[in-house]
Each structure stands twice: as C-alpha cells, then as structure tokens.
C-alpha cells in the first residue's frame, strides 16, 4: 500500500446515510432507493426498477469490423501510422489478437477515438492521489474542472482544498465544480458557499431536493464520476473520491486494521496528453445537460503535444444510453482474453452476462483472478458477491479477499496489454443508473504496473478455497439469498 506523508483526508468516518440498511453512501441514491423499494413493495418484483440491456448482438457483430484509425496530437493519424502503433502494441502481447478484437467493439460503441501520445501514471490510494491532485491544481494557469460523486474539504501537506481553490481564483484561474447532490450530501454547505463567494462556478448534479430540480430525471441516477482536469492538459480519473474517508498513511510500525481505523485501497490514473480533451468534453456535456449557468470555456481544449507512448480511450457512460458503452467494451475484452483476466473491484455485484463470461474464460484456460473486499461499507454488496463464489470457484476462477482494508479500487488488466481504471464497479448500478467514466489504456507499460500492484495486493489478501467455502454457515447462506433480492440496486 502506498503512502504519502502529510496528505491526509481527515478522520475516517462512516460512508453516510442510507435508506436501505447495509448500503453505504457510495452504493445507493437515498430517496431514489426508497422510491424503488416502494415500487418493489407494490409489484413484488425488482424488475420494475431496471433491466440489464442485452449487448450480445452488438458485441458479436462488431467483433468482425475493422478498427478505425488512431488520433494523435495533430489530429487523425494515417492508416500507416495507426498500423505502426498497433503493431508495436501487438508485439507486446505476441500471439494474441485481443487488441484487434476489442478495438472493433470499442469503435462501434464507445463513440470516442483511441488517442496516441499520452503519459499515464498510476496513483495508489488517497496519499499519492491527493498529492497529485494538489500539485496539479497548484500548477493551473487557466482553469480547473472538477466532477466528483463525493467532494469534501480534504487537505494535503497542511493545505485545505477550499483554500487552494480560492487562492487559484485569486490568481484569475477559473474553477468549475460538479458534485453529486446525494454523494456529497454530508459536505457542509459552507464549503460550497466559500467557493461560490470566491467566484467559482458550482453545480449540483440531479438535486435530491425537488425544489432545486432543474427538470425531469430519476433520483436514482447519480454522477459517480471522479474527474479532475487542469488547463485541459492533465487529468486525474479513477475510483478516488475527494473524501475524508481516505487515510493516506499507516502510522510507523502499524498494519492495516489496527487503531480501529478503516484504510481505503484505491487506484487513480494521472493522464497527460491529447486524450485529456475527451475528459473535458465529458465535463462540459454534463454541465450542459444539468443546465448549469454559462461558464467561460477560455483555455478549454488547448493543443496538447504528445507526452508519452500510451494509447488511451475515455469512455463516458450514463443511464440515458440504450447501449451501455463501457459494459459492452468490458464484456468484449473478457470474451477476447486469451491468457489473463485480473480484476480488482470494491463492489462485486455482477450481471448474469459478466458472471457467465468470467466463468467461460476460466473454463477455456484463461487465468481469471478476482481481488475482492472481505470487509465493506456495503454488507449487502458483500453478501451478493459471496453468493456467487461457489459457481466461480467451480469454473476455475481464483478469488482472494482483502480483509484488513476497505477495497474501493476498480481496475482490470487483460493479457498484459489491455487495462482499464475508472469509476465503474463490477455491478448493476454502474450499468443501469450512474454516470461513469473509465480510461482504457493499451500498452504493456501501464498493464505491467497494474499487474505488479495486483500481485502486491494479492500477497496481502486471503485466497478463498472451494472446499472450505462449500461448508460456510447456513445463516451466511440465508443472508446471501436475501441480498440477491436487492442486487439490481447495488
């Protein structure tokens, strides 16, 4: 687990209020959950809330298409240039056609091109991530755009986020903030008021308070994204909220689980290069659809030269889509896997298709490994995950649990060359209800770093043995069956 002295989020605390017992603030939409429960009570079925779209047809059709060319710092690359980059990537995973196969489906559903020339840095936990965030904000000269499910007045090296943002406003830097009204419901209004008074533009996503609502929407639809963009040139995305629940350091000589403090394990990416434009486009689109006040886009979408060798695609998804873009991409990648599928996720509430694809991959000889939480702010999500262990283990999937930390990371590495880090969990909610953002990275460099982090996490986790799991207590099995009733909300 990484640490960064001085970058702390403040005292650890509960995830927040919830209407449905066993679901933390990061797992439900409060009043939305209540509305859906009332529907369930009336209809006797969770089917009234949502249904997972079937993407099998588009995955199968698109797998035979030719992938489109790549984008570079100066615009579309020639076919020869694109082929040269793809050939280099394929050489990093010899004998595998995963790149060609998953590129086709991404081109068909992602609606965002692959962009070459990016530098990608992996950030572990709140310590590394908060420090990178504050350094990026300090460097801002034109604008700072933030979009977060949970945003609180975190601090790093003795400086508070609010003070830093207000200082940048004093330097003439534009500050634009989108926060989810439910996820950030426990953030004191004084935090937002201070920013507004300093001239920052602050927008609440789908206000829970109907008096503040700006149009028709479902209260269950939440903005689960975590995006920081500075000057249109550098961005940080992933699973880390700007939340005080993140503890950056373990005290010297201590280990996770001591001192009655929950430590959160998470992953973000810092991305520099031309693909940052895609994140800025997502941000401005959300601002527009949420009917935010006019903001100046001076300095938005600057020319950004190549910063590195990574090929990246940003996939933004939301409940208004008939075809969930990231979901289809993920299923296609798992189905294309030939050697490894390594997944780390804080909430494992898989759809039927996700379960089936993981089991099928393991049966055809792919090394499928799941790193999952053994403790969680959402006991119901944990129980749903446990209900699937037997089938997965019987299919050959290897499962380990992180029991001394709260695992919140969302990352996938396939065949050592295809990686994704983002806000999407392996659950129904990320497919059906949330606005999410995920960064797909092609290349051995990022994949190898994520694999190394995965191995390090596995060394601190406990493997689940099939024989022992089959003999777990009956009350636990009953709890799992109950939890499955609510999985579409989780």
C-alpha positions in Angstrom: 0.0 0.0 0.0 1.4 3.4 -1.0 1.8 6.2 1.4 2.4 9.9 1.2 3.4 11.8 4.3 1.2 14.8 5.0 -1.6 14.2 2.6 -4.5 13.2 4.7 -8.2 13.3 4.2 -9.1 13.9 7.8 -10.7 11.5 10.3 -12.2 8.3 8.9 -15.9 8.0 9.2 -19.0 6.2 8.0 -19.9 6.3 4.4 -23.0 8.2 5.1 -26.8 7.8 5.5 -28.7 5.2 3.7 -32.4 4.3 3.4 -31.7 0.6 2.9 -29.8 -1.0 5.7 -26.4 -2.4 4.7 -25.8 0.1 1.8 -23.3 2.9 2.3 -23.4 6.3 0.8 -21.3 5.1 -2.2 -23.9 2.4 -3.0 -27.4 4.0 -3.3 -29.2 7.2 -4.0 -31.1 7.5 -0.8 -34.5 8.8 -1.7 -34.2 7.0 -5.0 -33.6 3.8 -3.2 -36.7 4.4 -1.2 -38.8 5.1 -4.3 -37.7 1.9 -5.9 -38.4 0.0 -2.7 -41.9 1.3 -2.7 -42.3 0.1 -6.3 -40.9 -3.3 -5.2 -43.4 -3.5 -2.3 -46.3 -2.8 -4.7 -45.2 -5.0 -7.5 -43.4 -7.8 -5.7 -40.5 -7.6 -8.2 -37.3 -5.7 -8.7 -37.9 -5.9 -12.4 -39.8 -2.7 -12.1 -36.6 -0.8 -11.2 -34.4 -1.7 -14.2 -33.3 -4.4 -16.5 -29.7 -5.0 -17.7 -29.5 -4.5 -21.5 -28.5 -7.4 -23.7 -25.3 -6.4 -25.6 -24.5 -9.8 -27.0 -25.7 -8.9 -30.5 -23.7 -5.8 -30.9 -20.6 -7.4 -29.4 -20.9 -10.3 -31.9 -21.5 -8.0 -34.9 -18.8 -5.5 -34.1 -16.1 -8.1 -33.5 -15.9 -8.6 -37.2 -15.5 -4.9 -38.1 -12.2 -3.3 -38.9 -11.0 -0.9 -36.1 -10.8 2.7 -37.0 -7.6 4.7 -37.1 -6.0 6.4 -34.1 -5.9 10.1 -33.2 -2.7 12.0 -32.4 -1.8 15.4 -31.0 -2.3 16.9 -34.5 -5.5 15.0 -35.4 -6.2 11.7 -37.2 -3.2 9.6 -37.9 -2.7 8.0 -41.3 -3.6 4.3 -41.7 0.1 3.6 -41.9 0.8 5.5 -38.7 -2.1 3.8 -36.9 -1.0 0.4 -38.1 2.6 1.0 -36.9 1.4 1.9 -33.4 -1.0 -1.1 -33.2 1.8 -3.4 -34.5 4.0 -2.1 -31.6 1.3 -2.8 -29.1 0.6 -6.3 -30.5 4.3 -7.1 -30.3 4.0 -6.6 -26.5 1.5 -9.4 -26.4 2.7 -11.9 -29.1 0.3 -14.4 -30.4 -2.8 -12.6 -29.2 -5.5 -10.9 -31.2 -7.1 -9.2 -28.2 -6.2 -5.8 -29.5 -7.9 -6.1 -32.9 -10.9 -7.9 -31.4 -11.7 -5.4 -28.6 -10.8 -2.4 -30.7 -13.6 -3.2 -33.1 -16.2 -3.3 -30.4 -14.9 -0.1 -28.8 -15.0 1.7 -32.1 -18.6 0.6 -32.5 -20.0 1.6 -29.1 -17.6 4.0 -27.3 -18.1 7.0 -29.6 -14.6 8.2 -28.7 -11.5 7.5 -30.6 -8.3 5.9 -29.5 -5.7 8.6 -28.8 -1.9 8.1 -29.0 0.8 10.1 -27.4 -0.2 10.1 -23.7 1.7 9.7 -20.5 0.0 7.6 -17.8 0.9 7.4 -14.2 -0.7 5.1 -11.7 -1.7 6.6 -8.3 -2.4 4.4 -5.4 -4.7 5.3 -2.5 -5.5 8.7 -1.1 -1.9 9.6 -0.3 -0.5 9.5 -3.8 -3.7 10.7 -5.4 -4.3 13.7 -3.1 -0.7 14.9 -3.5 -1.0 14.6 -7.3 -4.3 16.4 -7.3 -3.0 19.3 -5.2 0.2 19.6 -7.3 -1.9 19.7 -10.5 -4.2 22.4 -9.1 -1.3 24.5 -7.9 0.1 24.4 -11.5 -3.2 25.7 -13.1 -2.9 28.8 -15.2 -6.3 29.0 -17.0 -8.9 26.6 -15.5 -9.7 23.8 -13.1 -12.7 21.5 -13.7 -13.8 19.0 -11.1 -16.6 16.4 -11.3 -17.0 14.2 -8.2 -19.5 11.9 -6.6 -18.2 12.8 -3.2 -16.2 16.1 -2.7 -15.2 17.3 0.8 -12.7 19.7 2.1 -9.8 17.3 2.1 -6.3 18.5 2.9 -2.8 17.7 1.8 0.5 18.9 3.4 -1.4 21.2 5.7 -3.4 22.9 3.0 -7.1 22.5 2.5 -8.8 22.0 -0.9 -11.1 25.0 -0.4 -8.2 27.3 0.5 -6.2 26.2 -2.6 -9.1 26.6 -5.0 -9.9 30.0 -3.6 -6.2 31.0 -4.0 -6.3 29.9 -7.6 -9.4 32.0 -8.2 -7.5 35.0 -6.8 -4.9 34.4 -9.5 -7.6 34.5 -12.2 -7.9 30.8 -12.7 -11.5 29.6 -13.5 -12.8 27.0 -11.1 -15.8 24.9 -12.2 -17.2 22.2 -10.0 -19.9 19.5 -10.5 -20.8 17.4 -7.4 -23.4 14.7 -6.9 -26.1 16.0 -4.6 -26.6 12.7 -2.9 -23.0 11.5 -2.8 -21.9 14.9 -1.3 -24.9 15.3 0.9 -22.8 15.4 4.1 -20.5 18.0 2.8 -21.2 21.2 4.7 -22.9 23.9 2.6 -20.3 26.3 3.9 -17.7 24.6 1.7 -19.7 25.3 -1.5 -20.7 28.8 -0.3 -17.0 29.8 0.2 -16.2 28.6 -3.3 -19.1 30.5 -4.8 -18.2 33.7 -2.9 -14.7 33.5 -4.4 -16.2 33.3 -7.9 -16.1 29.5 -8.5 -19.0 28.0 -10.6 -20.6 25.2 -8.6 -23.3 22.9 -9.9 -25.2 20.2 -8.1 -26.0 17.1 -10.1 -29.6 15.9 -10.0 -30.5 17.7 -6.8 -32.2 15.5 -4.3 -34.2 18.4 -3.1 -37.2 18.6 -5.6 -37.3 22.4 -5.1 -33.8 22.7 -6.7 -34.6 20.2 -9.5 -34.0 21.6 -13.0 -36.1 19.1 -15.0 -37.4 15.6 -15.1 -34.9 12.9 -14.0 -34.7 9.8 -11.8 -33.4 10.4 -8.3 -31.7 7.0 -8.7 -29.4 8.4 -11.5 -26.2 9.7 -9.9 -23.0 11.2 -11.1 -20.4 8.6 -9.9 -17.5 10.1 -11.9 -14.3 11.3 -10.3 -12.5 13.7 -12.7 -10.0 16.5 -12.2 -8.9 18.4 -15.2 -6.3 21.2 -15.1 -5.7 23.5 -18.1 -7.0 20.9 -20.5 -3.6 19.2 -20.3 -3.5 17.0 -17.3 -6.3 14.9 -15.7 -6.8 12.5 -12.8 -9.5 9.9 -13.0 -10.4 6.6 -11.2 -12.0 5.5 -8.1 -10.8 8.0 -5.5 -13.3 10.5 -4.3 -12.2 13.8 -2.7 -13.4 12.3 0.5 -12.2 12.5 4.1 -12.6 8.7 4.4 -9.3 8.2 2.6 -6.5 7.9 5.1 -3.1 8.4 3.3 -0.7 6.9 5.8 -0.3 3.9 8.1 1.4 5.0 11.3 5.0 3.8 11.5 5.2 0.1 12.6 1.4 -0.4 12.3 -0.6 -2.5 9.8 -4.0 -2.2 8.2 -6.8 -2.9 10.6 -5.0 -1.5 13.7 -6.2 1.6 15.6 -9.8 0.9 14.7 -9.4 3.0 11.5 -10.6 1.8 8.1 -8.0 2.3 5.4 -9.2 2.5 1.8 -7.3 0.9 -1.0 -8.0 2.6 -4.4 -6.5 3.4 -7.7 -6.4 6.5 -10.0 -4.7 7.4 -13.2 -2.9 10.7 -13.9 -3.1 11.3 -17.6 -1.2 13.9 -19.6 -1.6 14.3 -23.3 -4.1 14.9 -26.1 -6.7 12.4 -24.7 -7.4 14.9 -21.9 -9.7 16.6 -24.4 -12.1 13.7 -24.2 -12.5 14.2 -20.4 -13.0 17.9 -20.9 -15.7 17.2 -23.4 -17.5 14.9 -21.0 -17.3 17.6 -18.3 -18.8 20.3 -20.5 -21.5 17.9 -21.8 -22.6 17.1 -18.2 -22.6 20.8 -17.3 -24.9 21.5 -20.3 -27.3 18.6 -19.7 -27.5 19.6 -16.0 -28.5 23.2 -17.1 -25.6 24.8 -15.3 -25.1 28.6 -15.6 -23.0 29.8 -18.6 -19.3 29.3 -18.0 -16.3 30.7 -19.9 -14.5 28.0 -21.9 -11.5 30.2 -22.5 -8.5 27.9 -22.4 -10.6 24.7 -22.9 -9.4 22.1 -25.5 -5.9 23.5 -25.9 -3.4 21.9 -28.3 -1.6 19.3 -26.3 1.5 17.7 -27.8 2.4 14.1 -27.3 3.6 13.4 -23.8 4.3 9.7 -24.0 3.6 6.4 -25.8 0.4 5.2 -24.2 -2.8 4.8 -26.4 -5.9 5.8 -24.4 -9.6 5.9 -24.9 -12.0 7.6 -22.5 -15.4 6.0 -22.2 -18.2 8.0 -20.6 -21.4 6.2 -19.8 -24.8 7.1 -18.3 -28.3 5.7 -17.8 -29.7 7.6 -20.9 -27.8 5.2 -23.2 -29.7 2.3 -24.7 -26.3 0.6 -25.1 -24.0 0.9 -22.0 -20.7 1.7 -23.7 -18.3 0.6 -21.0 -20.3 -2.5 -20.2 -20.2 -3.7 -23.8 -16.5 -2.9 -24.0 -15.7 -4.8 -20.8 -17.7 -7.9 -21.9 -15.9 -7.9 -25.3 -12.5 -7.6 -23.7 -13.2 -10.5 -21.3 -14.5 -12.6 -24.2 -11.4 -11.8 -26.2 -9.0 -12.7 -23.4 -6.5 -15.5 -24.1 -4.2 -15.6 -21.1 -5.2 -13.5 -18.1 -8.1 -11.5 -16.7 -7.2 -9.9 -13.4 -9.9 -7.8 -11.8 -9.8 -5.6 -8.6 -13.2 -4.2 -7.6 -14.7 -2.9 -4.4 -18.2 -3.9 -5.2 -18.8 -7.2 -7.0 -22.5 -7.5 -7.9 -22.1 -8.9 -11.4 -24.8 -9.2 -14.1 -25.6 -12.6 -15.5 -23.5 -11.9 -18.6 -20.5 -10.8 -16.5 -20.6 -13.9 -14.4 -21.1 -16.2 -17.5 -18.2 -14.5 -19.3 -15.8 -14.8 -16.3 -16.7 -18.5 -15.9 -16.4 -19.2 -19.6 -13.0 -17.6 -19.7 -11.7 -19.7 -16.8 -13.0 -22.8 -18.4 -11.1 -22.2 -21.6 -7.9 -21.9 -19.7 -7.6 -18.2 -19.0 -6.1 -17.2 -15.7 -9.1 -15.4 -14.2 -8.4 -13.8 -10.8 -10.7 -11.6 -8.7 -9.4 -9.4 -5.9 -12.5 -8.5 -3.8 -13.2 -7.0 -0.4 -13.6 -9.1 2.7 -15.0 -6.1 4.6 -17.1 -3.3 3.0 -19.2 -0.2 3.7 -21.9 -2.2 1.9 -22.6 -5.5 3.7 -25.4 -6.3 1.1 -23.0 -5.9 -1.8 -20.5 -8.2 0.0 -23.2 -10.8 0.6 -24.2 -10.8 -3.1 -20.6 -11.3 -4.1 -20.3 -14.2 -1.6 -23.4 -15.8 -3.2 -21.5 -16.2 -6.5 -18.3 -17.6 -5.1 -19.2 -21.3 -5.4 -20.0 -21.2 -9.1 -17.0 -19.1 -9.9 -14.6 -21.3 -8.0 -16.0 -24.4 -9.6 -15.4 -22.9 -13.0 -11.7 -22.3 -12.1 -11.8 -18.6 -11.2 -9.4 -17.7 -8.4 -10.8 -15.4 -5.7 -8.9 -13.6 -2.9 -10.3 -11.2 -0.3 -8.7 -8.1 1.1 -9.8 -8.3 4.8 -7.7 -5.6 6.6 -8.6 -2.8 4.2 -11.7 -1.4 2.5 -11.1 -2.2 -1.2 -12.6 0.5 -3.4 -10.3 0.2 -6.5 -11.8 -0.5 -9.9 -9.2 -1.9 -12.3 -9.0 -4.6 -15.0 -5.9 -6.0 -16.7 -6.2 -8.4 -19.6 -3.5 -10.3 -21.4 -0.9 -7.9 -20.1 -1.7 -5.3 -22.7 -5.3 -4.1 -22.2 -6.1 -2.1 -19.0 -8.9 0.0 -17.6 -9.1 2.1 -14.5 -12.2 4.2 -13.7 -15.2 4.8 -11.6 -17.3 1.8 -12.8 -17.7 -1.0 -10.4 -18.4 -4.6 -11.4 -22.1 -4.1 -10.6 -25.6 -3.4 -11.8 -25.6 0.2 -10.6 -22.7 1.2 -12.8 -24.5 -0.3 -15.8 -28.0 1.0 -15.1 -28.0 4.2 -13.0 -24.7 6.0 -12.7 -22.8 8.4 -14.9 -19.4 6.8 -15.0 -16.0 7.4 -16.6 -13.3 4.9 -17.4 -10.0 5.1 -19.1 -8.9 2.2 -21.4 -5.2 2.1 -21.8 -3.4 0.0 -24.4 0.2 -0.9 -23.8 2.5 -3.0 -21.8 3.8 -0.2 -19.5 0.6 0.6 -17.8 -0.6 -3.0 -17.8 2.7 -4.2 -16.2 2.4 -1.6 -13.4 -1.2 -2.6 -12.7 -0.2 -6.3 -12.7 2.6 -5.5 -10.2 0.1 -3.7 -7.9 -2.3 -6.6 -8.3 0.3 -9.1 -7.2 1.3 -6.9 -4.3 -2.4 -6.7 -3.2 -2.8 -10.5 -3.6 0.2 -11.0 -1.2 -1.8 -9.2 1.5 -5.1 -10.9 0.7 -6.6 -14.2 1.7 -7.4 -16.8 -1.0 -10.8 -18.5 -0.9 -10.7 -22.3 -1.1 -13.7 -24.0 -2.7 -13.8 -26.9 -0.2 -14.0 -24.7 2.8 -16.4 -22.3 1.1 -18.9 -25.0 0.5 -19.1 -25.5 4.2 -19.8 -21.9 5.2 -22.5 -21.5 7.9 -26.2 -21.7 6.9 -27.0 -18.2 8.3 -24.5 -16.8 5.9 -26.2 -18.5 3.0 -29.5 -17.2 4.1 -28.1 -13.6 4.2 -26.7 -14.1 0.7 -30.0 -15.2 -0.6 -31.7 -12.1 0.9 -29.1 -9.8 -0.5 -29.6 -11.2 -4.0 -33.1 -9.7 -3.9 -31.7 -6.2 -4.0 -28.8 -6.7 -6.4 -30.3 -4.6 -9.1 -30.0 -1.6 -6.8 -26.4 -2.3 -5.7 
